[in-house]
């Protein structure tokens, strides 16, 4: 089945131009998946009683046109499109409530691990078969091709994990890696460009007090970059491939009547 939740765009999900941020979309997506799993009795707090927890290993996101504006409502819909013994794939769409326009779509890969051993455990039989909706928005689930990158990073950003970076599992929230990857560019580039697609792979965990480094590399494809996040031992934590385009003039927010109603 498909499961939907509606979210208003508030100040915490908008940028300086009153537009919905990528972090806002990812937050809506994760929260909707969590609500859906809760409806099946599979919430994180349910699984923790069995020494299990959910992790996300991959997210792919395509952004559609101009970002949604405050105070638009976003209808976030998720469904399970593929299941295996170790992976559950969710598709998602983010649609503007007032206009019906799709703001973003994508997919994500979820798995269960043992909390005590930090190793994968089986997902077999955990989801009723009739919940499957084999509608894949971005095509078959497979790794996007590896891109050749320059030998030296064009930009770097360091960070020490602190309390506000952590999630309910006690490790760094997945979205924090994405946030850092999207600001690991020179300011003049960010000022003139915005990303329109992301492919994110979460590889290893980091925890409170860990020092991490973000390195952004240009790739062989125009306007496509790879940000690799590593810990103090040089171990890869996350890879974010992003495609960017030049920022276009934005619509005048004062012309949207539903803002005033």
N, C-alpha and C positions, 0 to 999 in steps of 0.2 A: 504494500500500500504506500501511497504518498502521504507525507505528514507535513503540515504547514503551520507556521507561527508568524504573526505580524509584529513588526518592531517599528517604533518611531525613530527617526534619526534625531538624536539629541546632541547637545554640545560636545559630549565626549566621543561621538562618532563622526564629527565633521572637521574639515580643515579650515584654513583661514578664509576660504572663498565660499563657505557654507555648503561644501560638497562632502558627500559620504566618503570616508576614507577606506582604504583596503583593509585596514585593521578592523574597521566596523563590519565590513562584509564577512571577514573570517570569524569575528566574534559571534555574529548572528548565526552563521553556519554551524559553528561548534555547539552553540547553545541549543539550536534546533535538533541536532543529532542527539544531544544529551536528553532533551525532552522526549524525543521519540523512544530512545532506549529506556528511559524511565517508565514510559507507558507500557513497555514490554516486561517490566520487572528486572531490567538489566542496567540500571543506573550504576555509576561508579560506586556509590555507597552500598548498593546491593552486592556488587562483585567483590568489594573489599572484604565482606564477610566470608568469602571463599578464597581469600588470599590471592585475588586477581585484580587487575586494573586495566583500563583501556589506554592504548597509546595510538597516536597518529603517526604513520610513517611517510605519508606522501599527500600533497595537495596540489591540484592543478586548477588554475583560475583564469578565465577569460573575461575581460571587462568590455562592456558593450557601450560605445558612444560616450556621451558626456556624463560625468558622475551625477548620481541622484542628489537632489538638493534638500537642505533642511527647509521645512519640517515634513518632508515626504514620509510616508509609511512604506516599509519594505516587507513584502510577503516572501519569506524564506521557506522554500519547499525542499524537502529531502526525501530520498528513497534509496533502498538497497538494490543495486543493479547486478551485483555479482558476489558470490560467497565461495570460499574454499575453506580448507581445514585451518588455515592460519590467517586468512585475510577476509575482511568484509569491506566492499566498496560502496560508498555512498555517492550519489549524484546530487547536485543541488542547483537551484535557480534562485535568483534574487530579482523580484519584479516590483516595480513601483505601483503602489496601490491606486493612486489617482489617475495615472496615465496608462497603466497596463504595459509599459515598456520594460523589457528585460534589462536590468542594470548589469548583471553578471551571471555567469554559470560556471560550473566546474565539477570536480569530483575529489574524493579523499579516500584514503585507505586506512582502515582501523584494524587493530589486532588486540588480543588479550595477552598479558604477560603475568607471570607469577610475581607477586610483590616481594616475596622473601628471596627468590632466586634470580629475579630480573631476567627470566627466560620466557620465550613464547610458549603459550599453552593452546590447546586445540579450541577452535570455535565451532566444531562439528555439533550440529543439533541445537545450537543455542538460539538461533533465529528460526521461527516457523517458516516452512517453505513457501506458504502463500503470501509472505511479506515481500517476496522477490518481485521486482518490476524491471525486466531486462531492457531498459531504455538508457543507452549510454550516450551522453551529450557530446563528449569529445572523442568518440570512437572507442575501439577496444582498449582495455587497460594494459598498457605496456610502458616501459621506460621511454621517455623521449630521448632522442639520440644524443650521445655525448658530443659536446662541442670542443673544438680545439681552442685553447686560450693562449694569451700572451704569456711569456715566461715570467714577467714581473707584474705585480698588481698595479693598477692605476690609482687605487685609493685603498686606505686601510682605516680601521676604526677599532679601538680597544675598549673593553668594558669589563668591570668586575661585577659578578652576579650578586645582587642584594635582595632584600626581603620582598620588594615589590615586583621582582622578576619571577617569583615562584608561583606554581599552581598548586592544586590540592594534593598532588602526588609528592610535593616537596622538591621537585626539580624545575628547571627553567621552563616557563610557559612557552609553548611552540611559537606563539605569535610574536614573542619578543625577538626571536631570531629573524623573522620576516621584517619587523620594524627596523632592526639594525641594518639588515641588508639593503633596505630601500633608502636609507640615509647615508650609506657608505659610498657617496659620490661627491664630487666637487659641487659647492653651492650653486655655481652658475649653470651647471648641467641640470640640476633639480629644478632650478627656477624656470627653465625653458622646456622641460620635458616631463612626461608622466608615463608610468608603466601601463600597458594594456594587456599583458599576459604574464603569468607567473607559473613556474614549475618548481615545487618545493619538496626536498627530500630531507626528512629528519633521520639522523643516523645514530647518534649517541646522546646521552644525557649530560647535563651539567647541573651543578648544585651551588648552594649558597657559598660565596667566597671564591669560587672559581674565576680565574681571569681568562677571558676569551678574546680572540682576535678575529676580525672580519676583514677579508681580503677580496676586493672586487677586481675582476679581470675582464677586459674586452675579449670578445670571441670572434670567430671567423664570420659570423653572420652580422650584418649591419644592425646597429642599435640594440644588440643583444649582449647581455653581460652575465657573468657567473660570479656570485659571491659565495666564498667558502668560509665557514666559521670553524675555527679550531680552538682547542683548549691549550693549557700550558705545556702539555706533552706533545703537541702537534697532531693530536687525534682529531679527525673531522667530526664535527657535531651536526652540521647542516649545510646543504647546498641549495642556493636559490638562483635559478635562472630566470632572468627578467628581460622582456622586450619593451622598449620605450619608444614613444613617438613625441613629436613636437606638440606642445600645448596649443590648443586652438582657442580662439576667443570664446568665453563662456556666456551663456544666456544671462540676461539681466534678471537677477533673482526677484526684484521688485515687481516684475510682470507676472509672476505666478500667483494667481488669485487665491489658490487654496491655502497659501501661507497666511492670509489675513482672515480666513474663515474658520 
